Amino acid sequence: MVDFTPLQDGLLADLTCELPPAVRQQRLVVSLREEFACSAVVLLRLDGASLRPQAAVGLAHEVLGRSFAIGSHPRLAQILAQREPLQFAADSELPDPYDGLLEDSPDEPLPVHDCMGMSLYLDGSLWGAVTFDALQPGQFDAQARLRLQRYAWVIEAGLRVSRLEGEVRSLRLARRELVEDGDEASAMILGSSPVLRELLDELGVVADSDLPVLLQGETGVGKELFARWLHAHSPRSRKPLVYVNCAALPETLAESELFGHVKGAFSGAAQDRPGRFEAANGGTLFLDEIGELPLSIQAKLLRALQNGEIQRLGADRPRHVDVRVIAATNRRLRDEVREGRFRADLYHRLSVYPVHIPPLRERGRDVLVLAGHFLELNRARLGLRCLRLSADAERALLAYAWPGNVRELEHVISRAALKVLSQAESRTALLSIEAPWLGLDGPAQAPVNLPAAALPLAPNESLQQAMERYQRELIEAALAQHKGKWAAAARALAIDPSNLRKLARRLNLI
């Protein structure tokens, strides 16, 4: 009869239950922290030359968005280099990757005083590691290492079950090829909010088809990233993904860029040149900012979508291409169709499967995970020992409306990191970003005041005319309230500044 410890009993009981991998792994680290009475436990998966946290307890939430380069963290490198548990002395001179990131010190970052870790293997291959940290020196000893070694098999069994469950889910989605654990496209989409999980489940279903997909969402939500996710999870993943920014295509060159040209088709065409459709043959063509595509090109794009045929500029015969099209826009294409700026038949062809990408303000605590990712990038780029958020800064990030979404968050973190560095005494100090350094104007912008008379229809005025009049008055009021500052007016209207200027031009305000 084998006697198990309470920890092993609990982990074995979890193995008999069907749990999402994130839940299973989180329960694992919580149980381990209780068993070893330490400050923090982190489960890290090997991803190329880095370790990515999969579950953590006792650390700031943003740590889940970080990636720890093994070459920059000698403690992690030593843990991975051996099979047995490894303990570091409290006076070890090797920097700890979690210095200043423990939850026990939300207001003042403190260094870790005791550390222990163990590499983890699945089917004979290195999977990652589990680390234990404590603020109290002497927390881990030889007896603790022996206990951890006894738990290794049940920890690895839990990871193996999680991997099998992931493969089963992939089969349920009828995917032709299973996605590997190290899938780069999957790893780049960070977060675990319900709205994000629901979105990825939806994309997982449509990824296996060849249906055109229209990604809709505000500027900065990461539409290109989700397009790459779709391609990576499709049967076309081993073929090219070709990116086209339709907004950057001059109308005179758009046809040649998309469909190619033959020698002599126009002045300067010294040789035959294939277009983006041919470059994407067998794979996926991502048309970003599709709403900016000139009307003159839209009819030819429709033909390519309907018949799989393109014709190089100046050529006599069409060519057949096998391309799956993913398009993205931050415009309301229905309105563009109504205004005659976008073909209705092309819109209906592209929107066979429309997908809304949620703005950052709807993703809850995902903002902290993404912030952690950008913090780690800036910490490595600036050569800092530790860069973290203060408790007030975390609250400010969660409260802010993020009109510029993930792109705005990236810029905010980068600027704040430079401000912190400019006032730091040393790059080896434990640095915290405080809320004022984020430069956010607050969780809510002052409301834009409009006269009530702006709302009713004027005599002989159509609904579209009333809407445009209302937009003009709203923009004018926001600019007046913020003394002509476009960036401030855009934040008040919850719109990206560049989009606000485009709208203002369309309404003949500038």
N, C-alpha and C positions, 0 to 999 in steps of 0.2 A: 504494500500500500504506500503510495507516494504522498507525502505531506507537503502541501503548498502553503506559502505565506498568504496573508490577506491580500497583498498586492497581486500576487499571481492568481489567486482565486478570482479577483475582480476582473483582471485582464482576460482570463480564460472564459469568464461568463460573457464578456463582450464579444468574444470570438463566435459565440453561438447566436448572436443577434445580427440582423441586417441593419447596418448603420452607414450613413454617408461617411466617406473617408475623412472629411474635415472634423466631424463629430467624434469618430473613433480615435483619431490622432489627438484631439484636444483632451478627451477623457484619459488618454494614456499619459500625457505630460502632467495633468492635474494629479493623477494617482502617484506618479513618480515623485512629484514635489512633496506630497504628503508623506510618502514612505521615507524619503531622505531628509525631511524637515529642513529644506533649503529655501533660498529666496526665489530662484528661477530655474525653469527647465525648458529647453528648446530642442525641437526635433527638426533637423536640417537634412534636405535632400541634395545629393550631388547633382549639379547641372553644369556640365563642362568643367571649367576651371573655377567654379564658384559653388558655394553652398547657399541654398535658399531655404529660409524658415518655412516649415509646413504647419507647425503648431507651436505655441509658446504660452507659458504662464509665468507671471511675475515680471514681465517686461512691458514696456510701453507698446500700445497697440500698433504703432507705426512700424515696429520692427518686422512685422509680417510682409512689409513691402520692400525690405532691404535684400540685397544680395551680397554675400561676403566672399570676396575674391580670396582664394586659398593662399595665393602668393603674398597677399598683404597681411595675413593673419597667421603668424607662426604657431599659435596654440592649436588652431584648427588643423593646420598642416600636420602637426605632430600626432594629434588624435587620429587622423585618417591613416597615418603611416604605420600603425600597429593595430593588432586585433584585440588586445587586452585593454581594459579600462586604464586610463591615464589620469593621474592627479597632479596638479601644479601646486607648488608650495605657495604659501601666502605672500612670501617675499620674492616671488618670481619676477624677473625683470621683463618677461615677455608681455606685451600689451594684451589685455583681454578685449575681445571684440564687443562685449556688452558694457564696457565701462561707461557709466553715466546713464545707462538705459534701463536700470531696474525700477520697477514700480514703487519700491519702498522709498524712493527719493524723488518725488514729483517736483519739488521746488528747487532743490539743490542737487546737481548731479554728483554722484559718489562713485569711486572706483570699486570694482569687485575685489574681494579679499581672498576668496577661495574658489577653486575651479576644478571640475572633474569632467571627463568626457569619455565616450566610447564610440568606435566606429561600428556601423551596422551593415550587414551583408544580406542580400537576397539571392538565393540560388548560386552561391559562390561568387557573386559580383558585388563590389562595393556600392551600397545604396546611399549612404550618407553618415550621419552621426547624431548622437544625443549628447547634450551638454548640461551640466549642473553648475549653478553659481550661487554663492552666498556672500553676504556682507560681513559675516562673522568669520574671522580666521580660525582655522582648525576644525572646520565643519566636516571635512572629509578626511578619512584616514584609510589605512590598509583594509580594515574590516568593511568599510563602505565600498571599496573597489571590489572586494570579493562578492558582496551582495549584488552589486550591479552586474558582475559577470554571470551570476546565477540567473538573473532576470533577462539576460540577452536573448535567449531562445524564445521566450514568450513575447518580448517586444518585437522581434523580427517576424514572429508568426502573425502578429497583428498587422504589420506592414504588408505581409504577403496576402492576407485576406483583403486588405484595402485595395491592393493592386488587382486581385482577381475580380473584386466587385466592380472596379472601374472597367475591366475588360468586358464583363457581362453587360454593363450599361451601354458600352459601345456597340456590342452585338445587337442589343435591343433597338438601337437606332439604325440598324441595318447598314452600318458603315462597311464599305468594302475592305478597308485596311484599318487595323487598330492603330490608335495614336500612341506613340511611345511615351514613356514617362518623361523623357527630356524634351518634349515638343516645345520648340522655342516660341511659336505663336501662342500656345496656350499659356505659357509662363508669363508672357508680356501683359496679358489681361489680368490685372490685379484687382482683388476685391472678392467679397463673399456676401454682399447684400442680396436680399430676396429678389430685387428687381434685376440685378445682374445675373443671378443664377437662372431666373426665368428666361431672360434674353438668350443666354448661352444654350439652354435647353431647346429653345425655338430654332436658333441657328443650327444646332446639331441635327435637327430634323431636315431642314432645307438644304444642308450642305451636300448631301448625297445626290441631290437632283441636279439637273442642268438648267433649272428655271432661272431667268433673270431675277436679280434681287435689287431692290431700291432701298438703300440705307438713308434714312432721314433723321435729322437731328441738328441741334444748334452747332455753331462753330466751336471747335475745340473739344468735342465729346469723344473723338477718337474713331471717326468713321473709317479711316484707312486701316487702323489696327484691326477692327472687326472684319473688314474685307479680307485682310490677310488671314485671320482666323478661319473664315469661311473657306478660303482656298486651301489652307493647310489641312482642313478636315474633310476635304472633298476627294473623290477619286482622281481628280486632276492634280493632286498635290505634288506629284513628281514632274509635272510640266511647268512651264513658265507662268509667273504672275506678272503682268505688264501694267505699269501705272501710267495713267494719262491725267494731267491736270487740265481740264477743259478751259478753265479760266485763263490759263497762260498761253492758250493757242491763238495766235493771230489769225483772223478770219482768212487772210490770203494764203496761209500755210496749213490751215487745219485739215483740209482734204488730203494733202500730201502726207501729213504726219500720221493720220489715221489709216489711210488706204494705200499709201505709197505712190510712186510715179515712175514713168519710164523715161529713158534718155530723150532729151529734147522736148519734154512736155511743156517746159517753160524756160525762160531765161535763167541760166545757172544750173539746169538739170543736166549735169555732165554724164551721168550714168543712171542705170536703173536703181531704184531704192525701194525696198519693202517698207510697208507702214507698220503701225503698232498692232493691227489685227493679225497680220502674218507673223509678227514676232510672238504673238500669244497663241498661235495655232496649237491646238491640243490642250491648252491651259485656260487661263482666266485673264480677262481684260477688265481692269478697274478704271472706270471713268469717274473721276472725282470732279465735283462741282459741275455736274451734267447740265444744270440749269443755265450755265454760261455759254453752252455750245451754240454757235451761230445757227440761225434758222436754215441757212443755205446748206448746211452739212447734215441737218437732222433727217432729211428724207433719205440720204444715202446710208445713214446709220440704221434707219428703220429697215431698209432692204437687207442689210447685213444681219440684223436680228431675225428677220422673217425667213430668209432663204439661205442664210449662211454664205452669201455671195458678196464679194467686194470687187471693185474695179479700180485698178491703179489709174492715177491721173494720166491721161494721154494714151491709155491702152484701149485696144479694140474688144478684148474678151474679158469676161469676169473670171474671178478665181474663187474656188470654194475654200472656206476656212471652217474649222471646228473650234469655236470659241464660246466660253461661258462668260456672260457680261454681268458685272456687278457695278452698279452706279450709286453715286452718293450726292446729296444736295442738302444745303441748309435753307433752301427756298421752299415755299409752298407751291409745288408745281401745278396744283389745281388752279391756283390764282394766275400763274403764268400762262396756262392754257386759256383761261378766260380772257386774259388781256392780249392774247395773240402772240405772245413771246415764246411759246413752246407748242410744238405740234401735239394735238390731242391723241393721234394714233400712236406716236412714239411714247407719249406718257403712259398710255394703257399697256403698251408692249413692255415697257421697263418696269412697271409697277405690278407685274404678275404676282410678286411676293414682296410687298412693302414691309420694312422693318423700322421701327422707331428706336433710336439709340437714346436712352434716358440721359438727361443732363446730370451733372455731378451733384447738384443740390438734392436730387431724389435718391442718391445712393448711400445716404446715411454715413456710417463710420468707414466706408470705403475711402473717404477723403484722407483719413489718417494713414491707411495702408499705402495709398499713392504718395502721400507726403513722405512716408518712410523711404519709399523707393527713390524719390528725388533728393532726400537728405543724404542717402548713402552715395548717390552719384556725385553730389557736391562735396561730401567729405573726402572721397577718394580724389576728386579732381583738385581740390585745394590742399591736399596733404594734411588733413586734420586728424587728430586722434579720436575725437568724438564730436558729433554734431547731432543735437536732439532738440525736441520741442519742449518748452515749458508747459505746465498745466494750463496756464492762461492762453498760450498760443494754440494748444489743441482745441480749447473751447472756442476760440476765435475762428479757427478753420471750420469747425462744425456748424457755427452759427451763420457764416457768410453765405451769400446767395450764389456766388460763382457764375456770373454772367458769361465769363470766358471759359468756363469748364476746366477740363484737365490741363489744357494748354496754359490757362491763366495760373493754375496752381503751380505748375512747373516754374513759371517765371517768378511767381511770388517767393517760392522757396529759394531759388537761385539768388535773387536780390537780397533776401534776408541773410543768406549764408555769407555773402560778401560784406554786409553790414556788420555781422558778428565778427568776422575775421578782422575787419578794420579796427575794431576796438579790443581785440584779444591781446593779451600779453604774450602768448605763445601758442604755436600750432599744436602743442602737446597738451594743452589745457582741456578740461571737459567743458565744452561750449554748449550753451543753451540759447535757442532763439526765443525771445520774448514776444508777446503779442504785438506791441507797438512797432517792432521791426518788420512785421509782415506787411505793413502799409495798407491794411484793409480799412475801408471806411466805416465798417460796422456791419452787423447782421442784416440791417434793413436800411434802405435808402429812403430819404425824405420823399413823400408822395408828390407826384407832379400834379399841381392844381390846375384844373381846367374849368372854364365857365360851363354851367349846365347847358347853355345855349348851343354848345358845340355838338351835342348829341342828336337832337331831333333832325329829321330830314327837312331840307329847305324846299320851297316850291319847285316842282319840275326837276327835282334832283334824284338821280338813280341811287341804288344802294351802293354801287361801286364808287360813285362820286362822293357820296357821304363818307364812306370809309376812308378814301384818300384825303378828304378835307379833315377828318378827325385825326388821321395820322400826322398831317402837316401841323395842325394846332397842338398836338401832343408833343411833337419834336420841338416846335417853337417855344412852348411853355417850359420844357425841360432845359433848353439852352438858356432861356432867360433866367430861370431859377438858379442855374449853375454858372452864370456870368459868361456864357459863350464857350464853356469848356466841353468839348465833345466827349472826352473820356468820362467825365462826371455825369453828363447827360445820358450816356450809354448805360452806365451802371444803374442810374435811376430808372431807366426803361427796361433793364434786364436784357440788353442786347449787346452783341459784340460791337465795339466802336467802328470797325471797318464796315460791318453790315449796316450800321446806322447811317454812315456816310453814303453808302450805295443807295439806301432807301431815300435819303434826302435828295440825292441827285435825280432819282426817278420821279420824285415829287416836285422837282424844279425849285428846291430850296437853296441849292448851291450850284 
